[in-house]
Amino acid sequence: MTFLTNNPYFPLLILPLLVFLARIIDVSIGTLRIIFVSKGLKNFAAILGFFESLIWLLAVTQVMQNLNSWQTYVAFALGFAAGNYVGVALEERIAIGNMLIRVITRKEADELVNVLWQAGYGVTSVDALGESGPVKLIFTIAKRKNLAKILAIIKKYNPNAFYTIEDMRFVNETYLPALTKRTLFPRLALGKRK
């Protein structure tokens, strides 16, 4: 380690790079921690909080010990900015939780409802009255990792539909497709959907 600190490039390049990387890691962890807290995953949030604060302390200690190094200040701030980006990208990749997708359409939506149902998603369809006349409301709750697939189905079967997406903190039951959709032996299935 003394070889590294005695290097003439240490205060100019190596230390700012280490601070930058530490900030990316601690801010990314912090972003994930906040998301876990909002989803009620307190155990994961607590563990992440420990590592987030530890890494932050290491980074800020280096900044305070090198107050004459403007490069370290810039690296600290750039690491914060990059950490936000990386944290959100990680969260999108992990895709934890459930989403409520609400579709409002003027077009007859039976085909869209059937395709969503056949793809294994629970669907509730309601007739309603909108500003311009009769509309169909379609609700489905799905895992966030399936959101792109559901949106592709909506855009394919009803490209002009209006839809909204909401994060859901808790779902007390998950939709299970009919047994005939899930069995290896369809002729022996116990029930058929009408």
C-alpha positions as CSV (number, residue, x, y, z in Angstrom):
1,M,0.0,0.0,0.0
2,T,2.9,2.4,0.7
3,F,4.0,1.8,-2.9
4,L,0.7,3.1,-4.0
5,T,0.7,6.2,-1.7
6,N,4.3,7.1,-2.5
7,N,3.5,7.1,-6.2
8,P,3.6,10.7,-7.5
9,Y,0.4,10.1,-9.4
10,F,-1.5,9.0,-6.3
11,P,-2.9,12.4,-5.2
12,L,-3.6,13.4,-8.8
13,L,-5.1,10.3,-10.4
14,I,-5.2,7.2,-8.2
15,L,-6.9,8.8,-5.1
16,P,-9.6,10.6,-7.1
17,L,-10.3,7.4,-9.0
18,L,-10.7,5.5,-5.8
19,V,-13.0,8.1,-4.3
20,F,-15.0,8.2,-7.6
21,L,-15.4,4.4,-7.5
22,A,-16.3,4.4,-3.8
23,R,-19.0,7.0,-4.4
24,I,-20.5,5.1,-7.4
25,I,-20.7,2.0,-5.1
26,D,-22.1,3.8,-2.1
27,V,-24.7,5.9,-4.0
28,S,-25.8,2.9,-6.0
29,I,-26.3,0.9,-2.8
30,G,-28.2,3.9,-1.3
31,T,-30.5,4.1,-4.3
32,L,-31.3,0.3,-4.0
33,R,-31.7,0.7,-0.3
34,I,-34.3,3.5,-0.7
35,I,-36.2,1.3,-3.3
36,F,-36.1,-1.7,-0.9
37,V,-37.5,0.5,1.9
38,S,-40.3,1.7,-0.3
39,K,-41.2,-1.9,-1.1
40,G,-41.1,-3.0,2.6
41,L,-38.0,-5.1,2.3
42,K,-36.5,-3.9,5.6
43,N,-33.9,-6.7,6.1
44,F,-32.3,-6.0,2.7
45,A,-32.5,-2.3,3.3
46,A,-30.7,-2.6,6.7
47,I,-27.9,-4.7,5.2
48,L,-27.4,-2.3,2.3
49,G,-27.5,0.7,4.7
50,F,-24.6,-0.7,6.7
51,F,-22.4,-1.1,3.5
52,E,-23.6,2.3,2.1
53,S,-22.5,4.2,5.3
54,L,-19.2,2.3,5.6
55,I,-18.2,3.0,2.0
56,W,-19.3,6.7,2.3
57,L,-17.2,7.1,5.5
58,L,-14.1,5.7,3.7
59,A,-14.7,8.1,0.7
60,V,-15.3,11.2,2.8
61,T,-12.3,10.4,5.0
62,Q,-10.1,10.6,1.9
63,V,-11.6,13.9,0.9
64,M,-11.1,15.4,4.3
65,Q,-7.5,14.1,4.5
66,N,-6.7,15.7,1.1
67,L,-8.4,19.1,1.4
68,N,-5.9,20.7,-1.0
69,S,-6.8,18.3,-3.8
70,W,-9.5,19.7,-6.1
71,Q,-9.4,16.5,-8.1
72,T,-10.7,14.6,-5.1
73,Y,-13.6,17.0,-4.7
74,V,-14.6,16.6,-8.4
75,A,-14.2,12.8,-8.2
76,F,-16.5,12.8,-5.1
77,A,-19.2,14.8,-6.9
78,L,-18.9,12.9,-10.2
79,G,-19.1,9.6,-8.3
80,F,-22.3,10.8,-6.7
81,A,-23.8,11.6,-10.1
82,A,-22.7,8.4,-11.7
83,G,-23.8,6.4,-8.6
84,N,-27.4,7.7,-9.1
85,Y,-27.4,6.6,-12.7
86,V,-25.9,3.2,-11.9
87,G,-28.3,2.6,-9.0
88,V,-31.4,3.3,-11.1
89,A,-30.0,1.1,-13.9
90,L,-29.4,-1.7,-11.4
91,E,-32.9,-1.4,-10.0
92,E,-34.4,-1.5,-13.4
93,R,-32.4,-4.7,-14.1
94,I,-33.4,-6.4,-10.9
95,A,-37.1,-5.4,-11.4
96,I,-38.3,-6.2,-8.0
97,G,-42.0,-5.9,-7.1
98,N,-45.4,-5.8,-8.8
99,M,-47.0,-3.3,-11.1
100,L,-50.6,-2.4,-11.8
101,I,-51.2,-1.8,-15.4
102,R,-54.5,0.1,-16.2
103,V,-55.6,0.3,-19.8
104,I,-58.4,2.5,-21.0
105,T,-59.5,1.9,-24.6
106,R,-62.4,3.0,-26.8
107,K,-61.7,0.1,-29.2
108,E,-63.4,-3.3,-28.4
109,A,-60.8,-5.0,-26.2
110,D,-61.9,-8.6,-26.1
111,E,-58.9,-9.7,-28.2
112,L,-56.5,-7.8,-26.0
113,V,-58.0,-9.3,-22.8
114,N,-57.9,-12.9,-24.3
115,V,-54.3,-12.5,-25.4
116,L,-53.2,-11.2,-22.0
117,W,-55.1,-14.0,-20.3
118,Q,-53.6,-16.7,-22.6
119,A,-50.1,-15.2,-21.9
120,G,-50.8,-16.1,-18.2
121,Y,-51.6,-12.7,-16.8
122,G,-54.7,-12.1,-14.6
123,V,-57.0,-9.6,-16.3
124,T,-60.1,-7.7,-15.0
125,S,-62.1,-5.9,-17.7
126,V,-64.8,-3.4,-16.9
127,D,-67.2,-1.4,-19.1
128,A,-67.1,2.3,-18.3
129,L,-68.2,5.7,-19.6
130,G,-65.5,8.2,-20.6
131,E,-65.6,11.8,-21.8
132,S,-66.1,10.6,-25.4
133,G,-68.4,7.7,-24.8
134,P,-68.2,4.0,-23.8
135,V,-64.7,2.7,-22.9
136,K,-63.2,-0.5,-21.6
137,L,-61.1,-0.5,-18.5
138,I,-58.6,-3.3,-18.3
139,F,-56.6,-4.0,-15.1
140,T,-53.7,-6.4,-14.7
141,I,-51.2,-6.9,-11.9
142,A,-47.9,-8.4,-12.9
143,K,-44.3,-8.7,-11.8
144,R,-42.1,-5.8,-13.0
145,K,-39.9,-8.1,-14.9
146,N,-42.9,-8.9,-17.2
147,L,-43.8,-5.2,-17.9
148,A,-42.1,-5.0,-21.3
149,K,-43.9,-8.2,-22.5
150,I,-47.3,-6.8,-21.4
151,L,-46.7,-3.4,-23.0
152,A,-45.7,-5.1,-26.2
153,I,-49.0,-7.0,-26.2
154,I,-51.0,-3.9,-25.5
155,K,-49.3,-2.0,-28.3
156,K,-49.8,-4.9,-30.7
157,Y,-53.5,-5.5,-30.1
158,N,-54.5,-2.0,-29.2
159,P,-51.8,0.6,-30.2
160,N,-53.9,3.6,-29.4
161,A,-54.9,2.5,-25.9
162,F,-54.2,4.8,-23.0
163,Y,-52.4,3.1,-20.1
164,T,-50.9,3.9,-16.8
165,I,-48.5,1.9,-14.7
166,E,-48.2,2.0,-10.9
167,D,-45.8,0.4,-8.5
168,M,-47.5,-1.7,-5.9
169,R,-46.1,-2.3,-2.5
170,F,-48.1,-5.3,-1.6
171,V,-50.2,-7.9,-3.4
172,N,-52.0,-10.4,-1.2
173,E,-52.5,-13.0,-3.9
174,T,-51.0,-13.8,-7.2
175,Y,-53.0,-14.9,-10.2
176,L,-52.6,-18.5,-11.3
177,P,-53.7,-19.5,-14.7
178,A,-56.1,-22.4,-15.0
179,L,-54.7,-25.8,-14.4
180,T,-55.2,-26.7,-18.1
181,K,-52.6,-24.1,-19.0
182,R,-50.0,-25.4,-16.5
183,T,-50.1,-29.2,-16.7
184,L,-47.9,-31.6,-18.6
185,F,-51.0,-33.8,-19.3
186,P,-53.8,-31.6,-20.6
187,R,-56.3,-34.4,-20.9
188,L,-55.9,-35.2,-17.3
189,A,-56.5,-31.6,-16.2
190,L,-59.0,-31.2,-13.4
191,G,-60.7,-28.1,-14.6
192,K,-61.3,-26.2,-17.8
193,R,-61.8,-22.4,-18.1
194,K,-64.9,-21.4,-19.9
